[in-house]
């Protein structure tokens, strides 16, 4: 059973590589690329959004990890001022 799955995965991988390698040969040679003027601002927004998302994720992870490092044991009572 494992060999059949591994063989299937290998077959699909080889087929994908062959199709990707043959794609330029099958494409028409006369291709014209056009980028809309708004494409640059869209790409900028995507990059800024990704960077901000990573920053927020790191901030949340840092707070959790710092909280675990600095958390005091609940068994040790804190001294009370009396």
N, C-alpha and C positions, 0 to 999 in steps of 0.2 A: 504494500500500500504506500509506504514512504517513498519507494523508488518511483512509483507511478506519478506521485505528486511532484517529486523533484524533477522528473523527466518533463512533465508538463510545464513547470516553471521555466526550465531551461529552454524548451521549445518556444515558449512565448517570448522570452528574452531575446533569443536569436532572431526570431521573426521580427521583433520590434527593431532590432539593430539593422537588419537587412532592409526593412521598409524605410527607416530613417536615412540610410545611406543611399537608397535609390530615389528618394524624394526629389533631390535637385535635378536628377536626370529626367524625371517625369514631368517636372514643372515647365511651363512655357518659358522660353528664353527672354521674351520681351515683357518684363515686369516693370511697372513704374510705381515708385513709392511716394506717397503724399502724406505729410504730417500736417494736421490741422493746426492753426495758430494756438488753439487752446490746449494742445497736447503737452507743451512744456509746463504750463501751470498745473495741469492735472498730475504730471509726474512729480512735480515739486510737492504737491499736496500729499501724494502717496508716500513720498520719502519722509516728509515731516510727520505725518500721522504714524508711520511705522516707528520712527525714532521716539516720538512721545509715548507710544504704547510700550515700547521696551523700557523707557525711563520709569513709567508708572509701575510696570511689573517688577523692576529691580527695587524700586522704593518699597513696595509691599512685601517683597521677599526679605529685604533687609530688615524691615520692622519686625517681621516674624522671627527671623533668626536672632536678632539682637534681643528680642523679648525672651527667647528660650535661653540665651546665654546668661542674661542678667536676672532671670527669675530666681527668687529665693525659694528655698525649700519650705513647704507649708508645715513641716514638722518642727522647724526651728522657730519658736515664737520670737517676735521682735521685742526688744526691751521697751518697757513702758516708762515714761517719765512720771514718777509719783512723788 
